[in-house]
Amino acid sequence: MSTEEQTVSDNQLRQVRIEKLNTLREAGMDPFRANAAQTHTSKEAISLYKDGVADEEQETVSVAGRIVAFRVMGKATFLKLFDRDGKIQCYVRRDEIGEEEYARFKKLDLGDFIGVTGSLFRTKSEEITVRAKSYVLVSKSLRPLPEKWHGLTDEDQIYRQRYLDLIVNEESRNRFILRSRIIEEIRKFLWQRNFLEVETPVLQSVPGGAAARPFETHMNALSCDFTLRIALELYLKRLLVGGVERVFELGRVFRNEGVSRRHNPEFTMLELYQAYTDYRGMMELVKSLILHLCQEALGKTTVTRYDGTEIDLANGWSERRYKDLIIECTECPNWFELSKEEKLQKTAEMGIEVDPDLEDFEVTNNVFEKRIEPTLIQPTFVTHLPKQLIPLAKLSPDDESTVEVFELCINGQEIAPAYSEQNDPLVQRQMFEAQAGEEIQKIDNDFLDALEHGMPPAGGMGIGIDRLVILLTGASNIRETILFPPIRPTEG
């Protein structure tokens, strides 16, 4: 069937359903003015019977949900209701609910919402089922659901009509339920360690905490321009100055940049800061957090990538220095003594495309991001990154060309960067000025003023929640972990 034919067919089906709705309203039964008393979800009702609590002659349950399967067998009908916990079968007989009511019942459609009240029994095929004594239609579906067996295969339709994806795709639905559980357990873990959860401004006059292109807007009330935040960092550090020694925020962050399998312009970030520790303390914290999530949200410590590779989150942790990885990858012991032009020549020989206008350290980081990071499948702390990449971290005492930083890489992507936070206001100002170059007006001087009042030594860390969900659920694309990713609007 062509798309045009499908559209015509869907429009015809919609008209038929509208006519059914009008008939019900003429009979004084408007489903949109009705409701159902839900005493049990599908899972609760099934458990009630399995646990031997229910007696099919005495125990009455009321379940409610969307009709997702419908099989009329003359004087009786089997149907499946879909609710927040899953599906449950219902059995409706003409002799039980009456001939007139059964005639109306048979005119229900897939997608309609109904409530069913009745007793529980087990069918010959061993399926626990509700034997209906009554039913009520509480919402009429005017458009057909996607075909059961094929579901949604077009990515554009999946992201544009996520509600349909959630109805027909159990894997997708379970992934988002697990995402919510992961966020819940992150909060529990940090609360147990006496972290305070806060909210900081989304609209900021100076975007800071990362090197990224912001979304820009204008606030009429103050008659000035603002940007959507690109990181949470600088306001959370102000709270360290204010005496909040353990603080975190789970919030949306916005970067006006590209879309890829691992990047989305709007994403969820966890940032946390803890006084009187450093990047080593953050190593212990993130490992403990991930193990906590495995135990409490997943129930296992091994996850499977979309390509079938097993990742051991209990025992597979290692630590490598950034420079060592670069030298191994390039097979060039003196890589860091080469000029930028020599590095560009080497990357060309390796088949790595690099913009020649990039800074020297960015050329090197292209090698890391394109050749090294994708190979780091098991948990790996990559430490001592070049200072130019991270101006908010403390310099390494044994090599001042690097900073006390790690990037935790798992599943071939960065999951969590963490620093020994720079708390020297004079050094921080120098680092900001070197990063800003001629755009000195983009420095957050209010943050530097706060730092000059004194900030305790601290460790800080950020975790991209969407990437963490990719890891823990085996998704292959960041858009599979975001309910409503940005998508070009339809015309008209």
N, C-alpha and C positions, 0 to 999 in steps of 0.2 A: 504494500500500500504506500503510495507516495505521500509526502508531507502535506500536499494540498488536499489529497483525499482524506488523510487522517484528520485535518482541520475541519473539513466538512462533516465527517463522521462525528467528531467530538462536539461540534456545534449542534448537530441533530440530537445527539444523546443529551446534551444540556437542555434542549427544548423539551424533550420528553420528560426529563426530571422536573423541570419547572411546572409542566402540566400536572404531574403527580402532586407536587406541592400545592398547587392551586386547588386541586380536588380535595386534599386534606383540609385546607383552610375553609373551603365551602362547607365541609362537614363539621366545622367547628373544632378542628384539631390542628393547631399550628405548632409544628415541632419546635420552632424557635422560641416558644413561650412555655415549653415543658422542661422538666429536669428529672434526673434519676437519683435515687438514694443508693450510693455505692457503699455497701458494708464491707466488701472484700475486694482486693485486687485479684487478678488472675492467679498470681503466685500464691497469695494468701489462701484463696479458696482451694487450690490444689493441695497445698500443704495441710489444710484443715482435714481433708479427706485422707491423705496419706498417713497422717499422724493418728488416725483412728478416732478423731474427735467427732467427726461428722457422722450422723446417722441419716441415711438417705430418706427415711420416712419422717424424720423430725427436724433435722438441721436445715434451715433456710438461709440462703445467701443472696445478696443482690450485687451483681457485677455490672459494669458499664464500660463501653468502649466503641471503637470503630469496627464495622463489619468488613473483614478482609477476605472472607471465604463464605460461600453461600451455596448449599446443595439441596434443592427441593426434591423430595421423594414422595410425591402425591400428597398424602395426608400428614406427612411429617417433614421436617426440614432440619438439617444440621448446618450450623454456621460457626465461624470462628470470630471471636471478639478480640481486638487488639487494644491493650491499655498500657500504662506506663511500665508494668512489670513483664509484659509479654503477651501471650495468647491463651485463651481458654475456649473450649468447645461448648456450644449450647445446643440443646435438642428441643425443638418446638413441635408440638402435636396439635392438630386441629381439635381433637376431642378434649384437650386440656384447656385451651384458651378460648374455644368457641369458634363456630364456623365463620361468622362475620369478621371477627378479629383476625382469624387466620388468613382470610382472603386479603385483608389489608396488609398483613405481614408479608405475604408472598410478593407484594409489590415493592418491598424495600430494595435498595440498591447497594452494591459494594461501595463502601465509603461512608454510608450513613452511620450515625451514632445512635445507639440504643442502650437502654438499661434492661436487664433481664433478672427476674426474681424467681427462684426455684430451689429445688433440692439437688444434692450431688449424688452421682452414681458413676459406676465404671462400666464402659461399653465392652462388647465382646473383644474389641481390639485393644483393651486395657487402657483406654483413654478416659481420664476423669472429666466428667461432663456435667453441666448444669441442665437439669430437666425443668424447662420453663413452666411456671404457673401463670406468669404474666410478663408483658414487655411494654416498653414505652419508647417511642421515637423522640429523640431530643435534639437532633440536628440533621438536616437533609443535605447530602452532598450533591451539588449541582453539576460537578464535573467528574468524569471517570478517573479512577486511579491508574497509574502505569500498569501495563500488562504484567501479571504476577511473575512469570518465569523469566522474562527478559529484564524487567525493572528499568532502571535508568542507566544508559550506557554513554550518553552524550555528556561530556564534562560540563559544558556550558549550562545545560539543563540541571545537572546535579547541584551546581553552586547557586544558580539563579532560583531554583525551586528546591531548596534543601529540605523543606517540609515533606516533599514527596520521597526524597532519598531516605529520610528517617523512617517513613512508613514501610518501604519495600526492601530496605537494605539493613539487615540486622547487624552486620559487621560495622557499618557506619554508625548506627545508633549506639551500639555498645562502646565504640571508641569515644563518643562524646560523653557518655555516662562515666567512663573511666577517667576522662579528662577532668570532669568535675570532682571525682573522688581524689585524683592526684592533687588538685589545688587544695581541697579540704585537708588532706594529710600534710601538705607543706605547711599550712597554717598551724596545725596541731603540733608538728615537730618544732617549729620556731617558738610557739607559745610555751612549750615545755622547757625551752632554753631561755626563757625570760626576755624574748624579743618583743618589742612594742610595734604593733602595726599602725601605720599612719597613711595619710593621703597628702600628696603635694600637688602643686599647680600643674595642670595640663597646658594652660596658656602661659608662655614665658616670654619675657622681653628679649632675653639673650639665650639662644639654644646652646646648652653645654652638656658636658659629660660624655661626648662622643664626637667623632668626625663624620658627620652625615648631613645631607641636604634636608632642611626642614620644610614642612608645609607652612605657608604664611597666611595670615588673616589680619583683620583690622577690628579693633574694639571701638565701637562708636561712643560708648559711655565715657571712655578716657581719651578718645580722639588720638589713638596711637596704634602702631602696628605690633602684633604679637606673632609668635610661632607656636605650633604644637610641639610639645616636648619630644626630644630625640633620645633622652635618657632620664633616669630618675636621680642620678648621682648627686648633683650639687646641692639640691635642697635637703637631701637626707644627711649630707655631711654638715650642713648648717645645724641640724639637730644634734649631731655629735658635739659641736661647739656649745650647744645649749644644755648639754649634760645628759642627753638621752643616749646611754652607752650601748644599747642594743636596739636596733631599729630596722624595720623592713617595710617594703611596699610592694604590693602586687598590682600592677597597673598597665594600662595601654600606653604604648609608645608609637610614635609616628615618624617615619623617614621617607621622604619623597624621592624614592629610588626605585630600582628595578623589581620585577616580579620573577621568581624562579621557583624551582622545586624546594628551595630552602630559605627563600626570602619573600616577605610580604610587607607592603608599606605600612600596614597597621598590625602590630603584634603585641603579645602580652609578655611583660618582663617582671621578674622578681629581682629586686636589688635589696641587699642587706649590708649592714655595717655593724661591726663589733669592736668596741674600744679595748685596748690593752691586749691585742693579738696581732697577727700579721698574715701573710699569704700562706704560711705553713698551717696556721690555725684554720684558715679557710679550706685547706685540703682535707683536714679531718672532718670539718663541718659538712662539706658537700658529699663526701663519701658516705658519711653517716646518714645524711638526708636521703640519698639515692637508695641506700639499703633499707631505710625506713619505708620508702615508697614501694619498694619491691615486696616487702613483707606485708604491709598494711593495705596497699591498693591492688597489687598484682597477685600476691600469694605465691610468688616464685622469684628467684634471683637470676634466672637466665631468660633472656628475651631473644626473639627470632627476628632478624631483619627481613625486609620484603623479598630479598633474594635467597632466603633460607639459611643465612649465616647465623650461628649461635653466638650471642654476646654474654659473657660471664660477668655479672655485676657484683659478684661476691669475692672472686679471687683473681680476676684478670687485670688488676691495676698495675700500671708501671709509671715511671717518671723519666723524661728525656729533656735535655737542653736543646733549645731552639737552634743554636749555632751548630751543634753536633748533627742534628737532623739535616740541616742545610748542606753541610759538608758531605755527609753520606749520600744524599740525593744527587748532588752535582758532581760527586767524585772529584772534588776540587778542594784540597786541603787549605789553600790560601784564598778561598773565595772572598773572605771579608777584607782582604788586602787589594782586591781587584778594583779598577775604576768602574764607574757606571757603564761606560762603553764596553768594557771587557765583559761585564756581567750580561749586558744585553746580547752580546755575541754568543755567550755560553747558553743563554736561555733559547736563543734562536736555534742553536745546534741541538738542543733538547726538544725542540718542537713546542715550546711554550710561547704563546703569543703575549707580548708585553708592550704596553704603550710606551714609546720612547720618551715621552714627556714626563713620565713619573719620576719621583725622587729616587735616589739611590736605594734607600731602605725599602721603598715600595717595590722596586724591582725584585729584591730578595724575597719580600713577602708574597709576591706572585708565585715564586717557586714553592713556598710553603703551602699556600692556599690551593694551588692547582695540582701539585704533585705529591705533597706529603700528607696534608690533612685528610684527603679522601682514603688514604691507606690506614689511618688510625681507627680501626674498628673496635678493638678492645679498649677499655678505659685507659687513657694516657694523659698524664700531667705534662704538658710542654711548658718548660720554665725558662726564665731569664730572656725575655723578649727584648728587642732593641728599644731603647728609650724613646726614640722618635715615634714609635707606634702608640705609646701610652704615656702621655704627659702628666697623668694624675697619680702615678705610682712612685715609690721611693727608688732611688738608684741602688743597684746591687753594690755592696761594699767591696766585693772581689773583682768587679768588672763594671766600671761606671759607664760603659757603652750600653749596658742592659739595665733592666729594672726588675724589682722583686715581684714577679708576676707569674701566674700560670694560666694557661688555657687548657681546660679539661676537654679533651676531644674523645668522643665516643661515636660509633656508627658513622665514621668518616666526616664528622662535622663538629664544630665548636659548640659545646653545651654550656660551659660556664667559664668566663674569665674572672680572675680574682687578683687583688693587689695587696701589697703592704702600702697603705694609703699615704700619699705625700702630705705631711702636716707642717712642713716648713713653708711659711707664706712667701718668703723671698725667693726660694727655689721654685715654688709653684708659679709665681708671677713670671719668672724667666722662662719656664717651660711653656706657659700660655702664650707669651709674646713670640717665642720661636715658632710655635704652631700657627699663630694668627698671621704672622708676616706683616704685610701692609694693611691687613684688615684688623687693625688694633682695636677698632670700635666694637668688635665682636667678643671681646674679653668680658667675662662676668666679674666686674669690679666689686659688686656687692658681695659675691662669694669670697673674693680675696680679702675684703675688709673683715668678713666674719672669721676667716682663717687667722687673721692677725690678732684676734682676741684669744686665740689659743684653741687648738683641737688636739685631743689626746691621740697617741699612736693607735692605729686601728687597722683591722683587715676588712676588706670589702669585696663583695662578689655580686655578679649578675648572672641570672639564669634565664635563657629564653624558654618560656613555658611551652611554646608551640613545638620547638625542636625537642624538648624533653618528652613531650607527648608522642612525637614521631618515634623516638627511641623506644619508649615503653609500650607502645601499641603496635609497632611494626609497620607503621604507615610509610608510604613511599614518597609523599608529597606534603608540604606544609599546608596546602589548601584542604587536605583531608582532615586536618586537625582544627580548622577554623570553621565555625558554623556558617558564617556568611562572609566569605572573602570578597574583596572588592571585584566588581565585574562591570564591564562596559554596559551602560543602560541601553535597553532596547529602544528603537525608534518609535515615535508616535505615542 
